[in-house]
Amino acid sequence: MTCRKAHAAAFNPFVVFKAEAVEVTGEPRSWFSSQGYDRQFCGECGSRVIARNGDEVEVSLGSLDEPGVLEPQYESWIVRREPWLRPLDKPQHDHERQA
């Protein structure tokens, strides 16, 4: 439940990129919530912006300036889905997706 507690919501939509495709400007602060998982937030306002997990970077959808540009490709961690949330019509993964 660390992920849900970290973003204080029933779910957290984010976009996954290869680490080398992401450039961060400014000076983010870090919180290592679990081994190998670095949650980074804005050093100015405290907003959680990205998470680094191995060779991937997760960018929170809420941090993007333009809504509706990206569409979900899958859902992961559906074992934690709230019973009142309907599944998306996309591939489903009980836990992490398999690359």
C-alpha contacts under 8 A as a table, 3 or more apart, distances in Angstrom:
res1	aa1	res2	aa2	distance
1	M	4	R	5.43
1	M	5	K	6.30
2	T	5	K	5.19
2	T	6	A	5.99
2	T	33	S	7.35
3	C	6	A	5.06
3	C	7	H	6.55
4	R	7	H	5.57
4	R	8	A	5.59
4	R	9	A	5.80
4	R	10	A	6.33
4	R	11	F	6.63
4	R	12	N	7.64
5	K	8	A	4.81
5	K	9	A	7.21
7	H	12	N	7.06
7	H	48	R	7.73
9	A	12	N	6.89
10	A	81	R	7.45
10	A	82	E	6.83
11	F	81	R	7.58
12	N	60	S	7.35
13	P	60	S	6.28
13	P	61	L	5.79
13	P	62	G	7.88
14	F	58	E	5.96
14	F	59	V	5.28
14	F	60	S	4.28
14	F	61	L	4.88
15	V	58	E	5.51
15	V	59	V	5.15
15	V	60	S	6.48
15	V	61	L	6.57
16	V	56	E	6.51
16	V	57	V	5.72
16	V	58	E	4.57
16	V	59	V	6.43
17	F	21	A	6.43
17	F	22	V	7.03
17	F	56	E	5.62
17	F	57	V	5.27
17	F	58	E	6.44
17	F	59	V	7.83
18	K	21	A	5.50
18	K	22	V	7.21
18	K	55	D	5.96
18	K	56	E	4.56
18	K	57	V	6.09
19	A	22	V	5.61
19	A	52	R	7.64
19	A	55	D	5.25
19	A	56	E	4.77
19	A	57	V	5.22
20	E	23	E	7.71
20	E	55	D	7.98
22	V	57	V	7.22
27	E	42	C	7.16
27	E	43	G	6.03
28	P	40	Q	5.88
28	P	41	F	5.39
28	P	42	C	4.85
28	P	43	G	5.02
29	R	40	Q	5.49
29	R	41	F	5.39
29	R	42	C	6.31
29	R	43	G	5.43
30	S	38	D	6.23
30	S	39	R	5.65
30	S	40	Q	4.47
30	S	41	F	6.42
31	W	38	D	5.80
31	W	39	R	5.17
31	W	40	Q	6.34
32	F	35	Q	7.02
32	F	36	G	7.39
32	F	37	Y	5.74
32	F	38	D	4.52
32	F	39	R	6.09
33	S	37	Y	6.16
33	S	38	D	6.58
33	S	39	R	6.88
34	S	37	Y	5.36
34	S	38	D	7.62
36	G	52	R	7.91
36	G	53	N	5.98
36	G	54	G	6.53
37	Y	51	A	6.86
37	Y	52	R	5.88
37	Y	53	N	4.88
37	Y	54	G	7.52
38	D	51	A	5.43
38	D	52	R	5.02
38	D	53	N	6.54
39	R	48	R	7.32
39	R	50	I	6.17
39	R	51	A	4.22
39	R	52	R	6.42
40	Q	48	R	6.07
40	Q	49	V	6.15
40	Q	50	I	5.31
40	Q	51	A	5.60
40	Q	52	R	7.67
41	F	46	G	5.56
41	F	47	S	5.30
41	F	48	R	4.06
41	F	49	V	5.20
41	F	50	I	6.77
42	C	45	C	5.68
42	C	46	G	4.80
42	C	47	S	5.32
42	C	48	R	6.42
42	C	49	V	6.72
43	G	46	G	5.77
48	R	60	S	7.55
49	V	59	V	6.08
49	V	60	S	5.62
49	V	63	S	6.04
50	I	57	V	6.64
50	I	58	E	5.35
50	I	59	V	4.54
50	I	60	S	6.04
51	A	57	V	5.65
51	A	58	E	5.05
51	A	59	V	6.76
52	R	55	D	7.54
52	R	56	E	6.05
52	R	57	V	4.61
52	R	58	E	6.42
53	N	56	E	5.34
53	N	57	V	6.16
53	N	58	E	7.71
54	G	57	V	7.97
59	V	63	S	7.45
60	S	63	S	5.53
60	S	64	L	7.43
61	L	64	L	5.58
62	G	65	D	7.99
64	L	67	P	7.03
66	E	69	V	6.58
67	P	70	L	7.78
68	G	71	E	7.16
72	P	75	E	7.58
72	P	90	K	7.56
73	Q	90	K	6.17
73	Q	91	P	7.23
74	Y	88	L	7.95
74	Y	90	K	5.01
74	Y	91	P	4.76
74	Y	92	Q	5.95
74	Y	93	H	7.69
75	E	78	I	6.76
75	E	88	L	7.33
75	E	90	K	6.79
75	E	91	P	6.34
75	E	92	Q	5.01
75	E	93	H	6.06
76	S	92	Q	6.11
76	S	93	H	4.55
76	S	94	D	6.01
76	S	95	H	5.54
76	S	96	E	5.67
76	S	97	R	6.05
77	W	80	R	5.78
77	W	81	R	7.20
77	W	93	H	6.07
77	W	94	D	4.85
77	W	95	H	4.04
77	W	96	E	6.18
78	I	81	R	4.89
78	I	92	Q	6.98
78	I	93	H	6.24
78	I	94	D	4.91
78	I	95	H	6.69
79	V	94	D	5.26
79	V	95	H	6.93
81	R	85	L	6.75
82	E	85	L	5.50
83	P	86	R	7.73
93	H	96	E	6.47
93	H	97	R	5.67
